[in-house]
Amino acid sequence: MREELIAQLNAWHEADEYEEIVSRIKEVPTPLIDEELAVHLGRALNNLGRYREALKWFNKAADQGKKDPLWHFRVGYAHYYLDEYDQAIKAFKKANKLDPEDQDTLEFLEWSRSEKAALAAADEDSEDAEEAAEADSAADASPDADSDAAKETKH
C-alpha cells in the first residue's frame, strides 16, 4: 500500500498534477504524515506557488533533510519566491556544499544574491530620495533672502 502511494505521488509529480498530490496526502491524518510524505507535499505546494505552506511541511522533515541537498534546495526555492533572500541564500549555500555540481542550486544562489543586492540598492536610493525631499521641504519652510525682499516690496 505504501509503495503504491509513493509510486502514485511520483507519477502525479511527473505529470505536473500537483493538486492531486496535495489532495491525496491531505486525506492522511496530519499526525500520520511522516517525513517522506511531508517532502512530497512540500514539493507539490512549491510547484503550486504555495511557498509558505510548503515550508511548513519541509520543516516537518528537517531532521531527514539536514544532509539532503535537494531538501535544502527546495527550502531555498520557497524562500526565494517569498522574497526572503537571506534565508534562500543560506539554504542554497548548504545545498551547494552538499552537492557542488548542481547547476540549479548555483543559479538560484546567484539569483538570490542579485535580488538581495538589488533590494539593498533600492533601499539606499529610497533613503537618499527621502533625505533629499526632507532637505527640499526644510528649504521651502525657511524663506530665503529673495522672498523676504519680495514680501517687503508688496507691503
N, C-alpha and C positions, 0 to 999 in steps of 0.2 A: 504494500500500500504506500509506504513512504517513498520508495524508489519510483513508483508510478507518479506520485505527486511531483517530485523533483523533476522527473522527465517532462511532465506536462508543463511545469513552470518554465523550464528551459525552452521547450517548443514555442510557448507563447512569447517568450522573450525574442527568439529568432524571428517570429512573425510580427514583431512590434505590437503585440496585443497586451499592452501593459495594464489596461483596466481589468482584463481577465485575471492577471496575476494578483492584482490588489484585491479584487472581489473574492478570489478563491482563498487567499491567505487570511483575509478578514473574516472568513467563515470559521476559522480556527479560534477558539477562545484565547484571548490575549496572553494569559499566563502559560499557555501551551506553545506559543510561538517561540521556538528556540532560535539560537544564533543563525543557523543556516537559513531558516525561513525569514528571519529579520533582514538578512542581507538581500535575499531575493525581493522582499517587499521594498526595502530602501532603494534598490536598483530600479525597480519599476516606478517608484514615486519620483526619483530623479528624472527618469525619462518622460514623466508626465509634467515636469516642471513644478512639482510639489516638494521643493527642496527642504523646507523647514521640517516637514513631516518625515522626509527621508532621513534627515539627520537623527531624528528621534530613534528610528529603527536601526540605523548604523550604530548608534551609541549602545543599543542593547547587545550588539555583537562586538563591542570594543575589545573584550579580552581575546577573542578569537582573531580580531583584526590587527592587533598590535604588530604582528610580524608579516602581515599580508599587504604587499604593495598595492594591490587592486582595491582593498578596503580603504587605504589611505587616499588613493586616487579618487574614489567615489565620494569620500568625505570632502576632499578638496574641491571637487566638482560642484557639490551642493553649496559650499561656502562661496565659491567663485560666482555662481549665479545669484547668490543672495547679496552680492557686492561686499562680502566680508573678506577682503583681500588678505589681511594679516593671517586669518585662520586658514585660508586657502593656501597661502604660501607655506605655512607650517606643514600642512598635510601633504602638499606636493613635494616638499623637500624630503619628508620622511619616505614617501613613495619612491622618490628618486634614489634615496640612499639604499633602499631595499632592492630596487631594480633600476640601475643606472642606464640601462639600454632602452627603456620605454620612451618612445618619442612623444606619445600623447602627454605623458607626465611633464616632459621637458617643455612642450609647447604651452601647456596650461600654467606651468610655473612662470614662464616668461610673460605670458599674458597677465597673470596676476600681479607680477611686479610692475608691468607697464601701467596697468589700471591704477594701482596704488600710487605710483608716481604721478599719474595724470590728476588723480584726486588731490594729491598734496599741492600740485602746481595750481590747480583751480582754486583751492582754499587760499593759497598765498595771493593769487590775483584778486580774489574776493576781498581779502583783508586789505590789500593795497587800495582797492576801489573804495572801500568803506572809509579808510583813513583820508583819502583824497576828498570824498564827499563831506566828511566832517570838517576838513580844513576849509573847503569852499563855503560851507554853512557858517563856520566861525567868521570868515572874512565878510560874508554878507551881513552878519549880525552886527559887526562893528563898522560904522560908517568911516570911510576914509576922508582925507582932507578935501578932495574934489567935491564929494557930496555935501560936506559941511558948507563949503563956499556956495554951492548951488542953493542950499536952503536959505542962507543969509541973503542972497540976491532976491529970492522970491518974496521975502518978508519986507 
